[in-house]
Amino acid sequence: MSRFWSPIVGTLTPYVAGEQPAVADLVKLNTNENPYGPSPRALAAIREAAADSLRLYPEPTAQRLRQAIAATHGIGADQVFVGNGSDEVLAHAFAGLLKHDGPLLFPDVTYSFYPTWCGLYGIAHREVPVDDGLRVRVADFRQPCGAIILPNPNAPTGGALKLDGIEALLRDHPDQPVVIDEAYVDFGAESAVPLVARHPNLLVVQTFSKSRSLAGLRVGFAIGQRPLIEALERVRDSFNSYPTDRLALAGAVAAWEDRAWFETRRDRVVASRERLAGALRGLGFEVLPSAANFLFARHPAIAGESLAAGLRARAILVRRFARPRIQDHLRISIGTDAECDRLVAALRELVDAGSPA
């Protein structure tokens, strides 16, 4: 701790991002990146945008991208907010929508950035336990609160709520803002975007990082009725009026418009997920149902820490969270079939040996 720090800095517990190591022949299944590259149209648009015009600031409101997203959903562009990755969009939501007199509710097993933002913005929060199957139960959120945020599908479990469950949540809390974080929705869950028209308290947040293979570009967006979007804009313009650069805007528009590329790669990831889930169950793993581009699995006889270490020794990275209830689970991003096969072969060795030796 430095004497030059502002008082809040010493109180923060920063989010720990997944590793991005430079290791030869690494099977990287730890950060839920798409195993397939972006649309060729997106890459071409980025190359075209890498021109003399980079000396100019980007268009601050991301108008063309907002229009493209709005056209797909049959809404106005003024109901769309674009930011530098969905994490920035969510951070603005925490600052502009989720701090109230009552506590913010979110699951106890969920995206671990949520408590970090609560600490940063001084938001009182309450963690609502998931059930013994690590599922979110809407009925458990039927309690007094200031706001609610839920990932759907949940991270790191991959479980998804049906749309009627989300609508029940909105009906239970008509006077509180509800944010649905849909980073993984394209891989098998129902989006809550159709509910926005009849629920003024609903904000839906999505990203280009996962299903559109643009994690390195940092583009996210939110959809909601105009007062919620205006709150995000006011926060953004008090922080950084040019959050999304020219290359990112060009690539994101092209990726969004290339629907065929998106659907083909998404379907391939979903097929690989089901194939990998079956292989893991064949090795004795308990695998949670997933509507995301990852699996959450544990072996009943081997500690998760040992398995993660054994995989790492074989140049395979997965994510493990040293937290109560889930310390023995591995979150495994879906890679190519060849990468998944290498993972399964390594896990077979570890299971047969009973240890990472």
Residue pairs with C-beta under 8 A, 6 or more apart in sequence:
1 9
1 10
8 120
11 119
12 116
12 119
12 120
13 115
13 116
13 119
14 116
15 112
15 113
15 116
16 112
17 31
18 30
18 31
18 32
18 317
18 319
19 30
19 31
19 317
20 31
21 317
23 315
24 315
25 315
26 315
26 316
26 317
27 315
27 316
27 317
27 335
27 339
27 342
27 343
28 317
28 333
28 335
29 316
29 317
29 318
29 332
29 333
29 334
29 335
29 339
29 343
30 317
30 318
30 319
30 331
30 333
31 215
31 319
31 333
32 155
32 184
32 210
32 292
32 293
32 294
32 331
32 333
33 209
33 210
33 213
33 215
33 333
34 210
34 211
34 212
34 213
34 215
34 265
34 269
34 293
35 269
35 272
35 333
35 334
35 335
35 336
35 339
36 213
36 265
36 268
36 269
36 336
37 43
37 213
38 212
38 213
38 214
38 217
38 251
38 255
39 212
39 213
39 254
39 255
39 258
39 261
39 262
40 258
40 261
41 254
41 255
41 257
41 258
41 261
42 212
42 214
42 251
42 252
42 254
42 255
42 258
43 251
44 254
45 250
45 251
45 253
45 254
46 217
46 247
46 250
46 251
46 254
48 250
49 246
49 247
49 249
49 250
49 251
50 247
53 246
54 246
54 247
56 246
57 242
58 242
58 244
58 245
58 246
58 249
59 249
60 241
60 242
61 82
62 82
62 244
62 249
63 77
64 249
64 253
65 82
65 219
65 221
65 244
65 249
65 252
65 253
65 256
66 77
66 80
66 81
66 82
66 221
67 77
68 253
68 256
68 257
69 77
69 80
69 82
69 221
69 223
69 256
70 76
70 77
70 79
70 80
72 256
73 193
73 223
75 196
75 197
75 223
78 226
78 229
79 196
79 223
79 224
79 225
79 226
79 229
80 221
80 222
80 223
80 229
81 89
81 92
81 221
81 222
81 223
81 224
81 229
81 232
81 233
81 236
82 89
82 219
82 220
82 221
82 243
82 244
82 252
83 89
83 92
83 219
83 220
83 221
83 222
83 232
83 236
83 243
83 244
84 218
84 219
84 220
84 240
84 243
84 244
84 248
85 207
85 209
85 218
85 219
85 220
86 181
86 183
86 205
86 206
86 207
86 209
86 220
86 221
87 113
87 220
88 218
88 220
88 243
89 205
89 220
89 221
89 222
89 232
90 113
90 117
90 149
90 179
90 181
90 205
90 220
91 117
91 120
92 232
92 235
92 236
92 239
93 149
93 179
93 203
93 205
93 222
93 232
94 117
94 118
94 120
94 121
94 123
95 121
95 235
96 231
96 232
96 234
96 235
97 147
97 177
97 179
97 203
97 228
97 231
97 232
98 104
98 123
98 146
98 147
98 149
98 177
98 179
99 121
99 122
99 123
99 146
99 147
100 146
100 147
100 176
101 146
102 124
102 144
102 145
102 146
102 147
102 176
103 124
103 125
103 126
103 145
103 146
104 118
104 123
104 124
104 125
104 126
104 145
104 146
104 147
104 148
104 149
105 125
105 126
105 127
105 128
105 141
105 143
105 145
105 147
105 148
105 149
106 114
106 125
106 127
106 128
106 148
106 149
106 150
107 127
107 128
107 129
107 130
107 136
107 150
107 154
108 127
108 128
108 129
108 130
108 325
109 130
109 134
109 154
109 156
109 157
109 323
109 325
109 326
110 150
110 151
110 154
110 155
111 151
111 155
111 156
111 181
112 321
112 323
114 125
114 149
115 125
117 123
118 124
118 125
124 146
126 145
128 136
128 140
128 141
128 143
129 140
130 136
130 137
130 154
130 157
131 137
133 288
134 157
134 159
134 288
134 296
134 325
134 326
135 157
135 159
136 150
136 154
136 159
136 161
138 161
138 165
138 166
138 168
138 169
138 172
141 148
141 169
141 172
141 173
142 172
145 173
145 176
146 176
147 176
147 177
147 178
147 179
148 169
148 173
148 176
148 177
148 178
148 179
149 178
149 179
149 180
149 181
150 161
150 166
150 169
150 178
150 179
150 180
150 181
151 180
151 181
151 182
151 183
151 184
152 160
152 161
152 166
152 180
152 181
152 182
152 185
152 189
152 192
153 159
153 160
153 184
153 185
153 187
153 188
153 189
153 290
153 291
153 292
154 160
155 183
155 184
155 292
156 294
156 296
156 319
156 321
156 326
156 329
156 331
157 288
157 290
157 296
158 184
158 288
158 289
158 290
158 291
158 292
158 294
158 295
158 296
159 288
159 289
159 290
159 291
160 185
160 188
160 189
160 190
160 291
160 292
161 189
162 190
163 190
163 192
163 194
163 195
166 180
166 192
166 195
167 195
167 199
169 178
170 178
170 195
170 199
170 201
170 202
173 201
174 199
174 201
175 201
176 201
177 201
177 203
177 228
178 199
178 201
178 202
178 203
179 203
179 204
179 205
180 192
180 202
180 203
180 204
180 205
181 205
182 189
182 191
182 192
182 204
182 205
182 206
183 205
183 206
183 207
183 209
183 210
184 210
184 211
184 291
184 292
184 293
184 294
185 191
185 206
185 291
186 210
186 211
186 262
186 266
187 210
187 211
187 266
187 269
187 270
187 273
187 290
187 291
187 292
187 293
188 270
188 290
188 291
188 292
189 291
189 292
191 204
191 206
192 202
192 204
193 204
193 223
195 202
196 202
196 204
196 223
196 224
196 225
200 225
200 227
200 228
201 228
202 224
202 225
202 228
203 222
203 223
203 224
203 228
204 222
204 223
204 224
205 220
205 221
205 222
206 220
206 221
206 222
206 223
207 219
207 220
207 221
208 214
208 217
208 219
208 220
208 252
208 255
208 256
209 215
209 217
209 218
209 219
209 220
210 293
211 262
211 265
211 266
211 269
211 293
212 252
212 255
212 256
212 262
213 255
213 265
214 251
214 252
214 255
217 247
217 248
217 251
217 252
218 244
218 248
219 244
219 248
219 249
219 251
219 252
222 228
222 229
222 232
236 243
244 252
255 261
255 262
269 293
269 334
272 334
272 335
272 336
272 337
272 340
273 290
273 293
273 294
273 295
273 334
275 337
275 340
276 295
276 332
276 334
276 340
276 343
276 344
277 287
277 290
277 295
279 340
279 344
280 287
280 295
280 297
280 332
280 344
280 347
281 287
283 299
283 344
283 347
283 348
283 351
284 299
284 300
284 301
284 351
285 297
285 298
285 299
285 347
286 297
286 298
286 299
286 300
287 295
287 296
287 297
288 295
288 296
288 297
290 296
293 333
293 334
294 331
294 332
294 333
294 334
295 331
295 332
295 334
296 326
296 329
296 330
296 331
296 332
297 329
297 330
297 332
298 304
298 328
298 329
298 330
299 307
299 328
299 351
301 354
302 350
302 351
302 354
302 355
303 327
303 328
304 320
304 327
304 328
304 329
304 330
305 320
305 322
305 327
305 328
306 350
306 355
306 356
307 330
307 347
307 350
307 356
308 318
308 320
308 330
309 356
310 346
310 349
310 350
310 355
310 356
310 357
311 317
311 318
311 343
311 346
311 347
311 350
311 356
313 356
314 346
314 349
316 342
316 343
316 346
318 330
318 331
318 332
318 333
318 343
319 330
319 331
319 332
319 333
320 327
320 329
320 330
320 331
321 327
321 329
321 331
332 343
334 340
335 343
350 356
